């Protein structure tokens, strides 16, 4: 089954959990937290459906248990000491589990790698949006405090700032289901701000908004560690320098 993001919830719950990979959902099922009646979000129909309606996913989440047996000739004696063997320490076992030894460096857990990448993407998006909100709102603090709509309309970026601040709060609460909204914000910011800067002949802020919005978009897409780190760096760098431009202009 192709790698996909899954969101799940029980019928009695109002908030979804995720994103999970199919294997992570299988692990939850083994722990008794997911059943065949658990609801999954079907992105194709944009509806919540029962897990048991997806035969392919059911085969992954609830695989058939096969009885294992050993042939007599496959049984080897394991209690013979190796005189030249080095004693195994707790640190050695931890290093092997984390893929930091010569024997296991090519066998790292892909689920753990995806989890770390998702964490970098989330933190990168949070910091980038917070920097963007600061640059868009702080120059208009007086107009915001006075609720002077005439002055606020002269600074259209302030509405981006309010939207970015709301996204920061919601993402900080763990609502990663808003990633499509974050992508929309990145595309809209690139299109609107990019057009304004291009029309005014401002090449530096144009490059900053291009870097920041592209990085912000990719923070919600990449599921491997190195691209996620690069996307987070691009988002923070672009939005940070753009905020400095707003505050210093």
SULVENTA-V601033 format. One record per residue. PHI is phi as a letter, one per 30 degrees, with the letter a starting at -180 (none if undefined). Layout:
# SULVENTA-V601033
phi=PHI
phi=PHI
This chain:
# SULVENTA-V601033
phi=none
phi=d
phi=d
phi=b
phi=c
phi=c
phi=c
phi=b
phi=a
phi=d
phi=d
phi=d
phi=c
phi=c
phi=c
phi=d
phi=c
phi=k
phi=d
phi=b
phi=d
phi=e
phi=d
phi=d
phi=d
phi=d
phi=d
phi=d
phi=d
phi=d
phi=d
phi=i
phi=c
phi=b
phi=b
phi=d
phi=c
phi=d
phi=d
phi=b
phi=d
phi=c
phi=d
phi=d
phi=c
phi=h
phi=b
phi=d
phi=b
phi=d
phi=e
phi=d
phi=d
phi=c
phi=d
phi=d
phi=d
phi=d
phi=d
phi=d
phi=d
phi=b
phi=d
phi=d
phi=d
phi=c
phi=d
phi=c
phi=b
phi=c
phi=d
phi=e
phi=d
phi=d
phi=d
phi=c
phi=d
phi=c
phi=c
phi=d
phi=d
phi=c
phi=d
phi=c
phi=d
phi=d
phi=e
phi=c
phi=c
phi=d
phi=d
phi=d
phi=d
phi=d
phi=d
phi=d
phi=d
phi=c
phi=i
phi=c
phi=c
phi=d
phi=d
phi=c
phi=d
phi=c
phi=b
phi=d
phi=d
phi=d
phi=d
phi=d
phi=d
phi=d
phi=d
phi=d
phi=d
phi=d
phi=d
phi=d
phi=d
phi=d
phi=d
phi=d
phi=d
phi=d
phi=d
phi=d
phi=d
phi=d
phi=d
phi=d
phi=d
phi=d
phi=d
phi=d
phi=c
phi=d
phi=d
phi=c
phi=e
phi=d
phi=d
phi=d
phi=d
phi=d
phi=h
phi=d
phi=d
phi=d
phi=d
phi=d
phi=d
phi=d
phi=b
phi=d
phi=d
phi=d
phi=d
phi=d
phi=d
phi=d
phi=d
phi=d
phi=d
phi=d
phi=d
phi=e
phi=d
phi=d
phi=d
phi=d
phi=d
phi=i
phi=d
phi=d
phi=d
phi=d
phi=e
phi=e
phi=d
phi=d
phi=d
phi=d
phi=d
phi=d
phi=d
phi=d
phi=d
phi=d
phi=d
phi=d
phi=d
phi=d
phi=d
phi=d
phi=d
phi=d
phi=d
phi=d
phi=i
phi=c
phi=d
phi=d
phi=d
phi=d
phi=d
phi=d
phi=d
phi=d
phi=d
phi=d
phi=d
phi=d
phi=d
phi=d
phi=d
phi=d
phi=e
phi=c
phi=c
phi=d
phi=b
phi=c
phi=d
phi=d
phi=d
phi=d
phi=d
phi=d
phi=d
phi=d
phi=d
phi=d
phi=d
phi=d
phi=d
phi=d
phi=d
phi=d
phi=d
phi=d
phi=d
phi=d
phi=d
phi=d
phi=d
phi=c
phi=c
